[in-house]
Amino acid sequence: MYESIFILKGNIVYSKSASELKVCEHGYLVCENGEVRGVYQTLPFEYGGIPVTDYEDRLIIPGLVDLHVHAPQYSFRGLGMDMELLEWLETNTFPEEAKFQDLEYAARAYKVFVENMKKGATTRACIFATVHRKATLLLMDMLEEAGLSAMVGKVNMDRNCPDYLREASAVESSAETVEWIKDVLHKKYKHTRPILTPRFTPSCTDELMEKLKMVQMRYGLPLQSHLSENPGEIAWVKELCPWSDFYGDAYDKFGLFGADCPTVMAHCVHSTEEEITRMKENDVFVAHCPESNINLSSGVAPVRRFLEEGLHVGIGSDVAGGSTENLFAAMSHAIQASKMRWRLMDDSLKPLTVEEVFYMATKGGGEFFGKVGSFEPGYELDAVILDDSRLEHPQPLDVKKRLERMIYFSDDREIFAKYVRGKRLF
């Protein structure tokens, strides 16, 4: 699977923490058996004679991690952005996702999504598919062939969605999920893993949640869903689950909110003090999706608070709530949104910095996959080589400033090469 050992040379940038950006100009990154052995300014004698790929003055960064993206929504990104969440789901999302019953359509749609993901800077992703088992497997096949490393979920919904998309019962939904998991295990993917995906509490009955917990315990799977995205959604959860203390508690009552069930929750825009405390106690990951939260009029999450509390925080594109899978754009949106929150809502939470959003998009989100998202020794080698020569500037810039300009200006034209788990994709 791996070249046993190889070395990359260039301007190496990675995060050790949310506040510490490590830069090694014209340095060496050593990879052995798919893992980082070290970053060196001067190559140690023991590595003499090992092949070196010299990327010259280009930047070498860890691959970016998209903690929340909807693959079937890629086809309508940039449409219907004048609606709020629940109306947008009914008008755009559900009709589109129903089309994935047709495998020919699913193949056409997912081909575009996977090809664009491969071209970009994302190397890992937590991906929502649809309720359709066969189409979800098709997406996983395509991601595996592309060499990306992803967690993909067949969505569960047995209430509060159109008849044409609703699964017939909690029993059928959980049974289809088990059959899907068996199919995945039979295929023995190297890079693509299943993740349980109840869409959100309003679309899943208590019975379905109970059955999904049984599935989770049987197969030891992680879980992804949505949390406290929109005020209307939160009020709806309170009506549906009057026994819950807060939205996250509606998951936690079923054992589907961190602790022994590794969990990533998207949004957390309006999380209460109790919810934040529970997320911290249970090691729940937050997928911050700034552009989507703006586009769907949901608000701006208190990400500074999450970081100060020591929560696990990553970045999500949330296509198609977000208009692009480009996580550099998501980083810039995160900074801009935090400025608006600071100015208009709460001046005690200072805006996010470049160091912080870069950390969130690499090591912060990568932790959900294990030792991923950094070039510290022992981390899996996901790397992206950036060529910023197109972004001309009248004077020399240091590496950090070049990275900052990439966050605000770049797209897939700057992606020169890409490695996932030690294997070069292009």
C-alpha positions as CSV (number, residue, x, y, z in Angstrom):
1,M,0.0,0.0,0.0
2,Y,2.8,2.4,0.9
3,E,6.2,3.4,-0.5
4,S,8.0,2.2,2.7
5,I,9.8,5.5,3.2
6,F,10.0,8.8,1.3
7,I,10.8,12.5,1.9
8,L,9.1,15.7,0.8
9,K,10.9,19.0,0.7
10,G,9.4,22.4,0.8
11,N,7.9,25.1,3.1
12,I,6.3,23.0,5.7
13,V,3.4,24.4,7.8
14,Y,1.3,22.6,10.4
15,S,-0.5,23.1,13.7
16,K,0.6,21.8,17.1
17,S,-2.2,23.6,18.9
18,A,-4.9,26.1,18.1
19,S,-2.5,28.9,18.9
20,E,0.8,27.5,17.6
21,L,1.6,27.3,14.0
22,K,4.8,25.5,13.1
23,V,6.8,26.6,10.1
24,C,9.9,24.9,8.6
25,E,11.1,26.8,5.6
26,H,12.8,24.6,2.9
27,G,12.5,21.7,5.3
28,Y,12.1,18.0,5.0
29,L,9.1,15.9,5.9
30,V,9.9,12.2,6.3
31,C,7.1,9.6,5.8
32,E,7.5,5.9,6.6
33,N,4.8,3.3,6.2
34,G,2.2,6.0,5.8
35,E,3.1,7.9,9.0
36,V,5.1,11.0,9.7
37,R,8.5,10.3,11.2
38,G,9.5,13.9,11.6
39,V,10.0,17.4,10.2
40,Y,13.6,18.6,9.9
41,Q,15.4,21.7,8.9
42,T,18.4,19.7,8.0
43,L,17.9,16.1,7.0
44,P,19.4,13.7,9.5
45,F,22.3,11.5,8.3
46,E,20.2,8.3,8.8
47,Y,17.9,9.3,5.9
48,G,20.7,9.8,3.4
49,G,20.0,8.0,0.2
50,I,16.2,8.0,0.7
51,P,14.3,9.5,-2.3
52,V,13.4,13.2,-1.9
53,T,10.6,14.9,-3.8
54,D,11.6,18.5,-3.9
55,Y,8.6,20.8,-4.1
56,E,11.0,23.8,-4.1
57,D,9.3,27.0,-2.8
58,R,5.8,25.6,-2.6
59,L,3.9,25.1,0.7
60,I,3.3,21.7,2.2
61,I,0.4,21.6,4.6
62,P,-1.6,18.7,6.2
63,G,-4.6,17.6,4.2
64,L,-7.8,19.5,5.2
65,V,-10.7,17.7,7.1
66,D,-14.3,18.4,6.2
67,L,-16.3,17.3,9.3
68,H,-19.7,17.9,7.7
69,V,-20.8,17.7,4.0
70,H,-23.9,16.3,2.2
71,A,-22.8,14.6,-1.0
72,P,-26.3,14.4,-2.6
73,Q,-26.7,18.1,-2.1
74,Y,-23.7,19.0,-4.2
75,S,-26.0,19.2,-7.3
76,F,-27.9,22.2,-6.0
77,R,-25.2,24.2,-4.1
78,G,-25.7,27.9,-4.6
79,L,-29.5,27.6,-5.0
80,G,-32.2,28.6,-2.6
81,M,-30.0,30.6,-0.3
82,D,-32.9,33.0,0.4
83,M,-34.6,30.5,2.7
84,E,-34.2,29.4,6.3
85,L,-33.3,25.9,7.2
86,L,-36.7,24.1,7.5
87,E,-38.2,25.7,4.4
88,W,-34.9,25.0,2.5
89,L,-35.1,21.3,3.5
90,E,-38.6,21.0,2.2
91,T,-38.1,23.0,-1.0
92,N,-34.6,21.9,-2.1
93,T,-33.1,19.1,-0.1
94,F,-35.8,16.4,0.2
95,P,-36.9,16.5,-3.5
96,E,-33.2,16.3,-4.6
97,E,-32.3,13.5,-2.3
98,A,-35.3,11.4,-3.4
99,K,-33.7,11.2,-6.9
100,F,-30.9,9.0,-5.5
101,Q,-33.3,6.0,-5.6
102,D,-32.3,6.0,-9.2
103,L,-28.7,4.6,-9.3
104,E,-28.0,6.1,-12.7
105,Y,-28.8,9.5,-11.4
106,A,-26.8,8.8,-8.3
107,A,-23.8,7.8,-10.3
108,R,-23.9,11.0,-12.4
109,A,-24.3,13.2,-9.3
110,Y,-21.8,11.5,-7.1
111,K,-19.2,11.5,-9.9
112,V,-19.2,15.3,-9.9
113,F,-18.9,15.4,-6.1
114,V,-16.1,12.9,-5.9
115,E,-14.0,14.3,-8.7
116,N,-14.2,17.8,-7.2
117,M,-13.3,16.5,-3.8
118,K,-10.3,14.8,-5.2
119,K,-9.1,17.9,-6.9
120,G,-9.4,20.0,-3.8
121,A,-7.4,20.2,-0.6
122,T,-9.7,17.9,1.4
123,T,-8.2,14.5,2.3
124,R,-10.7,13.4,5.0
125,A,-14.4,14.0,5.3
126,C,-17.5,13.0,7.3
127,I,-20.2,12.6,4.6
128,F,-24.0,12.3,4.6
129,A,-25.5,10.3,1.8
130,T,-29.2,9.6,1.6
131,V,-31.6,7.0,3.0
132,H,-30.9,4.8,-0.1
133,R,-28.6,1.8,0.8
134,K,-27.5,1.0,-2.8
135,A,-26.7,4.6,-3.7
136,T,-24.7,5.0,-0.4
137,L,-22.6,2.0,-1.3
138,L,-22.1,3.5,-4.8
139,L,-20.8,6.7,-3.2
140,M,-18.4,4.7,-1.0
141,D,-17.1,2.7,-4.0
142,M,-16.3,6.0,-5.8
143,L,-14.6,7.5,-2.8
144,E,-12.5,4.4,-2.3
145,E,-11.4,4.4,-5.9
146,A,-10.5,8.1,-5.7
147,G,-8.2,7.3,-2.7
148,L,-9.9,9.8,-0.3
149,S,-10.4,8.8,3.3
150,A,-14.0,9.3,4.4
151,M,-16.6,8.3,6.8
152,V,-19.9,7.9,5.0
153,G,-23.4,7.5,6.4
154,K,-26.6,6.1,5.1
155,V,-29.2,8.5,6.5
156,N,-32.0,7.5,8.8
157,M,-35.4,9.2,8.7
158,D,-38.8,7.7,9.8
159,R,-40.8,10.8,10.5
160,N,-41.3,14.4,9.6
161,C,-40.2,14.2,6.0
162,P,-42.0,13.7,2.7
163,D,-43.7,10.3,2.1
164,Y,-41.4,9.7,-0.9
165,L,-38.3,9.8,1.3
166,R,-39.5,8.5,4.6
167,E,-38.5,5.0,5.7
168,A,-41.5,2.9,6.5
169,S,-40.7,2.3,10.1
170,A,-38.0,2.3,12.8
171,V,-37.6,-1.5,12.2
172,E,-37.1,-1.1,8.5
173,S,-34.7,1.9,8.8
174,S,-32.5,0.0,11.3
175,A,-32.7,-3.2,9.3
176,E,-31.6,-1.4,6.1
177,T,-28.8,0.2,8.1
178,V,-27.6,-3.2,9.3
179,E,-27.7,-4.6,5.8
180,W,-25.7,-1.6,4.5
181,I,-23.1,-2.1,7.2
182,K,-22.8,-5.8,6.3
183,D,-22.3,-4.8,2.7
184,V,-19.5,-2.3,3.7
185,L,-17.7,-4.9,5.8
186,H,-17.9,-7.4,3.0
187,K,-16.3,-4.9,0.6
188,K,-13.3,-4.5,3.0
189,Y,-12.6,-0.9,2.0
190,K,-9.2,0.4,2.9
191,H,-10.1,4.1,3.2
192,T,-13.8,4.3,3.5
193,R,-15.7,3.6,6.7
194,P,-19.4,3.6,7.8
195,I,-20.8,6.2,10.3
196,L,-24.3,6.1,11.8
197,T,-26.3,9.0,10.5
198,P,-29.7,9.8,12.0
199,R,-30.4,13.0,10.1
200,F,-31.5,14.9,13.1
201,T,-33.9,14.4,16.0
202,P,-37.0,15.8,14.2
203,S,-36.7,13.1,11.5
204,C,-36.1,10.1,13.9
205,T,-38.6,8.6,16.3
206,D,-37.5,7.5,19.8
207,E,-37.9,3.9,18.6
208,L,-35.5,4.4,15.8
209,M,-33.0,6.1,18.1
210,E,-33.2,3.1,20.4
211,K,-32.6,0.7,17.5
212,L,-29.6,2.8,16.2
213,K,-28.0,2.6,19.6
214,M,-28.2,-1.2,19.4
215,V,-26.6,-1.1,16.0
216,Q,-23.9,1.3,17.3
217,M,-23.1,-1.1,20.1
218,R,-23.0,-4.1,17.9
219,Y,-20.7,-2.7,15.3
220,G,-18.8,0.0,17.4
221,L,-19.5,2.8,14.9
222,P,-19.2,6.5,15.3
223,L,-22.1,8.8,14.7
224,Q,-22.8,12.1,12.9
225,S,-25.9,14.4,13.1
226,H,-27.1,18.0,13.5
227,L,-27.5,20.0,16.7
228,S,-28.9,23.4,17.7
229,E,-28.7,24.8,14.2
230,N,-31.8,27.0,14.0
231,P,-34.2,28.4,16.6
232,G,-37.2,26.9,14.8
233,E,-35.5,23.5,14.8
234,I,-34.7,23.7,18.5
235,A,-38.3,24.6,19.4
236,W,-39.5,21.7,17.3
237,V,-37.2,19.3,19.2
238,K,-38.6,20.5,22.5
239,E,-42.1,19.7,21.3
240,L,-41.1,16.3,20.0
241,C,-39.0,15.4,23.1
242,P,-40.5,17.2,26.1
243,W,-38.6,14.8,28.3
244,S,-35.2,16.1,27.2
245,D,-33.4,18.9,29.1
246,F,-32.0,20.4,25.9
247,Y,-31.4,19.3,22.2
248,G,-28.2,17.4,22.8
249,D,-29.9,15.6,25.7
250,A,-32.4,14.1,23.2
251,Y,-29.4,12.3,21.7
252,D,-27.7,11.5,25.0
253,K,-30.8,9.8,26.5
254,F,-30.2,7.1,23.8
255,G,-26.5,7.0,24.3
256,L,-25.8,8.7,21.0
257,F,-24.0,11.8,22.1
258,G,-20.3,11.1,22.6
259,A,-18.9,9.2,25.6
260,D,-18.8,5.5,24.3
261,C,-20.1,6.6,20.9
262,P,-17.7,8.9,19.1
263,T,-19.8,11.7,17.8
264,V,-19.6,14.7,15.6
265,M,-22.4,17.3,15.7
266,A,-22.8,19.9,13.0
267,H,-23.5,23.6,13.8
268,C,-24.1,24.0,17.5
269,V,-25.1,27.7,16.8
270,H,-27.5,28.1,19.7
271,S,-26.1,25.6,22.2
272,T,-27.0,26.4,25.8
273,E,-24.6,26.3,28.7
274,E,-26.0,22.9,29.7
275,E,-25.4,21.6,26.2
276,I,-21.9,22.9,26.0
277,T,-21.1,21.3,29.3
278,R,-22.5,18.0,28.2
279,M,-20.5,18.2,24.9
280,K,-17.3,18.8,26.8
281,E,-18.0,15.9,29.3
282,N,-18.8,13.5,26.5
283,D,-16.0,14.6,24.1
284,V,-18.5,15.5,21.3
285,F,-16.9,17.0,18.3
286,V,-18.3,20.3,16.9
287,A,-18.4,20.7,13.1
288,H,-18.5,24.5,12.6
289,C,-20.2,25.4,9.3
290,P,-20.0,29.2,9.1
291,E,-21.1,29.8,5.5
292,S,-24.1,27.5,5.8
293,N,-25.1,29.1,9.1
294,I,-25.1,32.5,7.3
295,N,-26.8,31.3,4.1
296,L,-29.7,29.6,6.0
297,S,-30.1,32.5,8.5
298,S,-29.2,30.2,11.4
299,G,-26.7,32.5,13.2
300,V,-23.0,32.4,14.2
301,A,-21.8,29.7,16.5
302,P,-19.8,30.8,19.6
303,V,-16.6,29.0,18.4
304,R,-14.3,31.1,20.6
305,R,-16.2,29.8,23.6
306,F,-15.9,26.2,22.3
307,L,-12.1,26.6,21.9
308,E,-11.7,28.2,25.4
309,E,-13.7,25.3,26.9
310,G,-11.4,22.8,25.3
311,L,-14.1,21.2,23.0
312,H,-13.0,19.4,19.9
313,V,-13.8,21.8,17.0
314,G,-13.4,21.2,13.3
315,I,-14.6,22.9,10.1
316,G,-17.5,21.7,7.8
317,S,-18.3,22.9,4.4
318,D,-22.0,21.7,4.8
319,V,-22.6,21.7,1.1
320,A,-25.2,22.6,-0.1
321,G,-26.0,24.9,2.9
322,G,-22.5,26.0,2.1
323,S,-21.8,26.9,-1.5
324,T,-18.4,25.3,-1.9
325,E,-16.4,22.3,-0.7
326,N,-13.3,24.5,-0.6
327,L,-12.3,24.5,3.0
328,F,-10.0,27.5,2.6
329,A,-13.2,29.4,1.9
330,A,-14.7,27.9,5.0
331,M,-11.8,29.1,7.0
332,S,-12.2,32.6,5.8
333,H,-16.0,32.5,6.4
334,A,-15.2,31.3,10.0
335,I,-13.0,34.4,10.6
336,Q,-15.5,36.8,9.0
337,A,-18.5,35.3,10.9
338,S,-16.6,35.5,14.2
339,K,-16.0,39.2,13.6
340,M,-19.7,39.8,13.1
341,R,-20.6,37.9,16.2
342,W,-18.0,39.9,18.2
343,R,-19.2,43.2,16.8
344,L,-22.9,42.6,16.9
345,M,-23.7,40.0,19.6
346,D,-21.0,39.4,22.2
347,D,-17.8,41.5,22.4
348,S,-16.4,39.1,25.1
349,L,-15.7,36.5,22.4
350,K,-12.9,37.8,20.3
351,P,-12.7,37.0,16.5
352,L,-11.0,33.9,15.4
353,T,-7.4,34.0,14.1
354,V,-5.7,32.4,11.1
355,E,-3.9,30.0,13.4
356,E,-7.2,28.9,15.0
357,V,-9.1,28.3,11.8
358,F,-6.2,26.5,10.2
359,Y,-6.0,24.3,13.3
360,M,-9.7,23.6,13.1
361,A,-9.5,22.6,9.4
362,T,-6.5,20.2,10.0
363,K,-5.7,18.8,13.5
364,G,-8.9,19.9,15.2
365,G,-11.2,18.0,12.8
366,G,-8.6,15.4,12.1
367,E,-8.7,14.1,15.6
368,F,-12.1,12.5,14.8
369,F,-10.1,10.2,12.5
370,G,-7.4,9.5,15.0
371,K,-3.8,10.8,14.7
372,V,-4.6,12.9,11.6
373,G,-4.2,16.5,10.6
374,S,-0.6,17.3,11.7
375,F,3.0,16.6,10.8
376,E,3.9,15.6,14.3
377,P,5.6,12.2,14.6
378,G,3.2,9.3,14.5
379,Y,0.5,11.1,12.6
380,E,-0.8,9.5,9.4
381,L,0.6,11.4,6.4
382,D,-2.1,13.4,4.7
383,A,-0.4,16.3,2.8
384,V,-1.4,18.9,0.3
385,I,1.2,20.8,-1.8
386,L,0.2,24.3,-2.6
387,D,1.5,26.4,-5.5
388,D,0.6,30.0,-4.9
389,S,2.6,31.5,-7.8
390,R,-0.7,32.5,-9.5
391,L,-1.4,34.8,-6.5
392,E,1.1,37.4,-7.4
393,H,2.4,40.0,-4.9
394,P,4.8,42.9,-5.5
395,Q,7.1,42.0,-2.6
396,P,8.3,38.8,-0.9
397,L,6.0,37.3,1.8
398,D,6.9,35.0,4.6
399,V,5.4,31.5,4.7
400,K,2.7,32.4,7.2
401,K,1.5,35.4,5.1
402,R,1.5,33.2,2.0
403,L,-0.7,30.7,3.8
404,E,-3.1,33.4,5.0
405,R,-3.5,34.6,1.4
406,M,-4.3,31.0,0.4
407,I,-7.1,31.0,2.9
408,Y,-8.7,34.1,1.4
409,F,-7.9,33.7,-2.3
410,S,-7.2,30.2,-3.3
411,D,-9.2,27.4,-5.1
412,D,-8.3,24.0,-6.5
413,R,-5.9,25.7,-9.1
414,E,-3.4,26.0,-6.2
415,I,-3.4,22.3,-5.4
416,F,-0.2,21.0,-6.9
417,A,-0.1,17.5,-5.3
418,K,-2.0,15.5,-2.7
419,Y,-1.2,12.6,-0.4
420,V,-3.6,10.5,1.7
421,R,-2.3,8.1,4.3
422,G,1.1,8.2,2.7
423,K,-0.1,7.6,-0.9
424,R,0.2,10.2,-3.6
425,L,-3.1,10.7,-5.4
426,F,-1.7,13.2,-8.0
